[in-house]
């Protein structure tokens, strides 16, 4: 199994070290190959908001940077980790630029079956909110999300503080490894089902073949499917899905 960690910190200290510790722990459980990708080693330009990736296709992005190299690393991985320090109560600037360059995936998610988690390092507080943000990002991209962890690296580091970090990383690595080995395509939650059915029904009415979102959904068969991937929905979810389709269609026609 291949696990790739994307680290949004320039210095190889707290965030990097915790990520490496996490990956080494994974490797101790079984046959896991890992790579740490410091985002600072790659050329990532700031998104200009031109929307070409959304409307016409990501291949038309005018920025000439390393985005596609990083995307290839995600595609070729079974598990993915996003790691960031808490800077001004959010992800680092490097990490945010990276996430912005992946923006079109939120319209056209495709990392189903891959396992995701996050590691946030903080000085005092605020990191748990960043973990929640990463959880949301992972779900929106299609990953099987293992709730991320937050470690406190207040300096000078005490023996008690070091021990707490070790315990957090140990628990996190065990949970991640268990999900990684399953490699499931789980039945969606009601919220995920709602997002899918409302989005696709709106697109079907409001867009056409001039838009990449529309053609992507058409190619994938998502306008007719129950969810992004083949999955057995129970009778309740089937009924809710039909209701969501009707609601979204009615709303889209009203606003078109």
C-alpha positions in Angstrom: 0.0 0.0 0.0 1.3 3.5 -0.9 0.6 6.4 1.5 1.6 10.0 0.5 1.7 12.9 3.0 1.6 16.5 1.8 3.2 18.8 4.3 2.4 22.5 4.3 5.3 23.7 6.4 8.6 25.1 5.1 10.7 24.0 8.1 11.2 20.3 8.9 10.3 20.4 12.5 7.0 19.8 14.4 4.6 19.2 11.5 7.1 17.3 9.4 8.4 15.2 12.4 4.9 14.2 13.5 4.0 13.2 9.9 7.1 11.1 9.6 6.4 9.5 13.0 2.9 8.7 11.8 4.1 7.1 8.6 6.8 5.1 10.3 4.2 3.8 12.7 2.0 2.7 9.7 4.9 0.9 8.2 5.4 -1.0 11.4 1.9 -2.5 11.0 2.4 -4.0 7.6 3.6 -3.6 4.0 3.3 0.2 3.6 5.4 2.3 1.4 5.3 6.0 2.1 6.4 9.4 0.7 6.6 12.8 2.4 5.9 15.6 0.0 6.9 19.0 1.4 4.8 21.5 -0.6 7.6 24.0 -0.3 9.7 21.9 -2.7 7.2 22.4 -5.5 6.1 25.4 -7.6 2.5 26.2 -6.8 1.1 29.4 -8.2 -1.8 31.3 -6.6 -5.2 30.5 -8.2 -6.5 33.4 -10.3 -10.1 32.5 -10.0 -10.6 32.4 -13.8 -12.9 29.3 -13.4 -11.6 27.7 -16.6 -11.0 24.5 -14.6 -14.6 24.5 -13.4 -16.3 25.5 -16.6 -14.1 24.1 -19.4 -11.7 21.6 -17.8 -8.6 21.6 -15.5 -6.3 21.0 -18.5 -7.0 24.5 -19.6 -5.7 26.2 -16.5 -3.3 29.0 -17.5 -1.0 28.5 -14.6 2.2 26.6 -15.4 3.2 25.0 -12.1 3.5 21.6 -10.4 -0.2 21.1 -9.7 -0.4 18.0 -11.9 2.7 16.4 -10.5 1.1 16.6 -7.0 -2.3 15.3 -8.3 -0.5 12.3 -9.8 0.9 11.5 -6.4 -2.6 11.5 -4.9 -3.9 9.3 -7.8 -1.1 6.8 -7.4 -1.6 6.5 -3.6 -3.9 4.3 -1.5 -3.8 6.7 1.4 -3.3 10.4 1.7 -2.3 12.7 4.6 -2.6 16.5 4.6 -0.4 18.0 7.4 -0.2 21.6 8.3 0.8 23.8 11.2 -1.7 26.2 12.7 -0.9 29.6 11.2 -3.2 32.4 12.2 -5.8 29.8 13.2 -6.0 28.2 9.8 -3.9 26.0 7.5 -0.6 27.4 6.3 -0.5 29.6 3.2 1.3 26.8 1.4 -1.4 24.3 2.2 -4.2 26.7 1.2 -2.6 27.4 -2.2 -2.4 23.7 -2.7 -6.1 23.2 -1.8 -7.1 26.0 -4.0 -5.3 24.4 -6.9 -7.4 21.3 -6.3 -10.7 23.3 -6.4 -12.2 21.6 -9.5 -12.2 18.3 -7.6 -14.8 19.6 -5.3 -17.1 19.8 -8.3 -15.9 16.5 -9.7 -14.7 14.3 -6.8 -12.8 11.2 -7.8 -10.7 9.9 -4.9 -13.2 7.2 -3.9 -11.8 4.2 -2.1 -8.7 6.0 -0.9 -8.1 6.7 2.8 -7.5 10.2 4.1 -6.5 11.9 7.3 -4.9 15.0 8.6 -2.3 16.1 11.1 -2.3 19.6 12.6 0.4 21.0 14.9 -0.3 23.9 17.1 1.3 26.0 19.7 -1.6 26.6 22.1 -5.1 26.3 20.6 -7.3 26.6 17.5 -6.0 23.4 15.8 -9.2 21.4 16.3 -11.1 23.7 14.0 -8.5 23.1 11.3 -8.9 19.4 11.8 -12.7 19.8 11.1 -11.8 21.8 8.0 -9.6 19.0 6.7 -12.2 16.4 7.5 -14.7 18.4 5.4 -12.1 18.8 2.6 -11.4 15.0 2.6 -15.0 14.1 2.3 -15.6 16.6 -0.4 -12.8 15.2 -2.5 -14.3 11.7 -2.2 -11.9 10.1 0.3 -12.8 7.6 3.1 -12.0 10.0 5.9 -10.3 9.1 9.2 -10.8 12.0 11.6 -7.6 14.0 11.8 -5.6 14.7 14.9 -4.2 17.8 16.5 -0.9 17.8 18.4 0.3 20.6 20.7 4.0 21.4 20.3 4.4 24.3 22.7 8.1 25.0 23.3 10.0 24.1 25.4 8.6 20.6 25.0 8.1 18.7 28.2 8.4 14.9 28.7 4.7 14.9 29.4 3.9 16.8 26.2 6.1 14.5 24.2 4.3 11.5 25.6 0.9 12.9 24.7 2.0 13.5 21.1 3.2 9.9 20.9 -0.1 8.5 22.2 -2.1 10.7 19.7 0.1 9.6 16.8 -0.1 6.0 17.9 -4.0 6.0 18.0 -4.2 7.9 14.7 -2.0 5.5 12.9 -3.9 2.5 14.1 -7.3 4.0 13.0 -5.8 5.0 9.6 -4.2 1.6 9.0 -7.5 -0.2 9.8 -9.4 1.9 7.2 -6.6 1.7 4.7 -6.7 -2.1 4.7 -10.5 -2.2 4.2 -10.3 0.0 1.1 -14.1 0.3 1.1 -16.7 2.1 -1.0 -19.1 2.7 1.9 -22.8 3.5 1.7 -23.1 7.3 1.8 -24.4 9.2 4.8 -27.6 11.1 4.3 -25.6 14.4 4.0 -23.3 13.0 1.3 -26.3 11.5 -0.5 -28.0 14.9 -0.3 -25.0 16.8 -1.7 -24.7 14.3 -4.6 -28.4 14.2 -5.6 -29.0 18.0 -5.2 -25.8 18.8 -7.2 -26.5 16.4 -10.1 -30.1 17.3 -10.4 -29.3 21.0 -10.5 -26.5 20.5 -13.1 -28.8 18.5 -15.3 -31.3 21.4 -15.5 -29.0 24.4 -15.4 -25.9 23.3 -17.4 -25.3 21.7 -20.8 -22.5 20.1 -22.8 -20.6 23.4 -22.9 -19.7 22.9 -19.2 -17.1 20.4 -18.0 -19.1 19.6 -14.9 -22.0 18.5 -17.0 -20.0 16.4 -19.5 -18.0 14.8 -16.6 -21.2 13.7 -14.9 -22.6 12.5 -18.2 -19.4 10.4 -18.9 -19.6 8.9 -15.4 -23.3 8.1 -15.7 -23.9 10.1 -12.5 -27.1 11.7 -13.9 -28.7 8.2 -13.6 -26.9 6.6 -10.8 -27.8 6.3 -7.1 -24.5 7.7 -6.0 -20.9 8.5 -7.3 -20.1 4.8 -7.2 -22.1 1.5 -7.3 -23.5 1.1 -3.8 -26.6 -0.6 -2.4 -28.9 2.0 -0.8 -31.4 0.9 1.8 -35.1 1.6 1.1 -35.1 4.8 3.3 -32.1 6.3 1.4 -33.7 5.3 -1.9 -36.8 7.2 -1.0 -34.9 10.2 0.4 -32.8 10.2 -2.8 -35.9 10.4 -5.0 -37.3 13.2 -2.9 -34.0 15.1 -3.1 -34.0 14.7 -6.9 -37.5 16.2 -7.2 -36.7 19.0 -4.8 -33.5 20.0 -6.6 -35.1 19.7 -10.0 -38.0 21.9 -9.0 -35.7 24.5 -7.5 -33.3 24.5 -10.6 -36.2 25.0 -13.0 -37.6 27.8 -10.9 -34.2 29.6 -11.0 -33.2 28.8 -14.6 
